[in-house]
Amino acid sequence: MFQVRIHGRGGQGVVTAAELLSVAAFVEGKHAQAFPSFGSERTGAPVVSFCRFADEPIRSREPIEQPDALIVQDPTLLHQVDLLAGLGTGGYLLVNTTRSFEELGLGEFVAGFRPERLATVPATEIARELVGKPLPNAALLGAFAALTGRVTLASVKGAILERFPGETGLRNVAAAERAHDALGVSAHA
């Protein structure tokens, strides 16, 4: 089973990101689930969503405490909440930012990680340019596909277009493609 935890703020599409990722995994023949965890349900409040996918049925319904991958949609949460809890050095870390891990104050934390499993991507800037709104979720899912190799970009694009047909979907697909290309194809080691 592969488990992903996504952190962001209300209004950034955190819940939608987990749902789209589960659809992308399902399209690839995997069993998948996605669910959110809300504190205060208001725009700007911290939000966490979860996604699991596996080749066999998933029985667990618990929040993900030890993710295989962590997606941070809003880097301002990094030092406000313990979002890195449970992420082992073999995990993947993807942060929406233009800054390096050192600039974010995470240099020491990521020192033991495999460099090919760490990435930052300017997803909000990509979304502003291509979607017309600062919604980083689609771009981050494209980057996630490039970073982990756990789902394909084609499946991510299909999930986006299924959820958002028309111009909105096409703009979000363009954002996912741009972020995917920005990371390039990793080793997926």
N, C-alpha and C positions, 0 to 999 in steps of 0.2 A: 504494500500500500504506500502511496505517495501522498503526503499531507502538506497543505499550503495554508499559511495564515497571512491575512492581508490586513494591514493597519492603515487607517486614514481618518478623515473627518467627515461628518455628515454632509452630504451634498456633493462629495467627490466621486460617487459611484463605486464605493467599496463593496457594497452588497452585490451590485450588478457585476463587478469584476469576478467575484467568486462564482456567481451563477453562470457567466459566460465561460469561465474556465471549466466548470463541470460539464457544460454542454459540449465544449471542444473535446474533452476526454471521452464523453459518451459517444460522440460521432466516430471516434477512433476505436470503438468497441469495448471500452472500459466501463466498469461500474463506477458511478460517481455520485457525490452528494455535495451540496453547498448549503450553508446556513450562516446567519449573522448572529452577533451578540451586541446588543445595544445597551448603553447606559442611559443617558438622557437622549431621547430621540429628537434632536434639533440640529439644524444646520450649524456646522462648526464643531460639534461635540465629537470626541473620539469614538470611532466605530471600529469594530473588528469583525471580519468575516472569515469563514473557513471553507476549504474545499479539500475533499479527499477523492482519490481515484485509485482503482485497483483492477486487476484482471479477474478477481473473484468478488462475490457479493460482500458488501461492507455492512458489518453489524454494529459498529461503534457509532454512537450519536453524541459522544462527548466533545466538548471544545478541544481544540488541538493545543496541547501544552508543549509538545516537542515536535515542531514542524521540520519537514525536510527542506522546505523553502519558505522564505519570509519576503513578502512584498510590502514595502513601505511607501504608501502613496503621498504621505505628508511628512517630510523630514523634521518639521518643527516638533513632532511628537517624540523624536528620538530621546530627548533628555527630560521629557515630562512623564512618560509612562515607561515601564520596563518592557518595551516591545521586543527586545532581543532575547528575552527569557526562553530557555528551552532549545534555542538554535545551537546545534552542535557544530564543531569545526568541519564536519563533512557536509554541512548543509549549504544551501544557496541563499544569497542575500542580494536583493534587488531594491535599490532606493531611487526614488524620483527626485533627482537633484542635478544641478550643474556642478556641484562641488565634489571633491574627492573624499574618500573615507577619512583621511587624515584631517581635512578641513572640517569635517563633520564631528570630529572628536572621537572617531571610532578606530583610529589607527591601531591602538593596542588591542582592542577587541578582535579585529579581523586578522591580526598578525599570525594566528595559527591556522587560518582558513586556506584552502586551495585557491590561489588567485583566479583561476578560470571559473570559479563558482561565485565570484563577487562582481557586481556591476552597478554602476549608476547610469541613469539615462534622464535627460531633460524632458520627461513625459508631459509636464504641464505646458512647457513652451511648444512642444510638438502639437499638443492638442489645441492650444490657442491659435496656432498658425493654420492647422488643417481642419479642425472641427469648428473653430470659432468660439470655443468655450474652454475654460481651464479645467477640463475633466480628463485626468490622466489615465483612467482605467484601461481603455483600449490600447493605448500606446504601451502601457506596462505589460499587458498580456502579449503583445508582439515581442517585447524584449524578453519576457519570461520564456517564450518558445525558443528564442535564440540562445538564451543563457542555459537552459536546462535540457532542451531536447525531449522533454517529457510529453509535449503535445506539439503538433506541427503548426506552422503559421497558417496553412490552408484551413485547418480545423478551427483555429481562432477566428479567422476571417469569416468562415461559414457561420459560426456561433453569433458573431456580431451582426451579420446580415440577416440572420433569422430573427434576432431580437429587434433590430432597427432597420427595417426595409427602407429603400429609397435613399435620398441624399444624405440623411443622417448616418445611415449605415456605411455608405461609401466613404464619407469623410472619416469615420472612425476606423475603417479598414485602412485608409491611407495613413492614419496615425500609427496603427499597429505595424504596418509595413515599414514606415520610416524608423520607428524605434527598433524593430527587428534588424534592419539593415545597419543601424548605428552600432549595434552590438556585434554584428557579423555572426558567423556560425562558430560557436565555441566547440571545444573538444568534447563536451558532454561526458567528461571522465568521471 
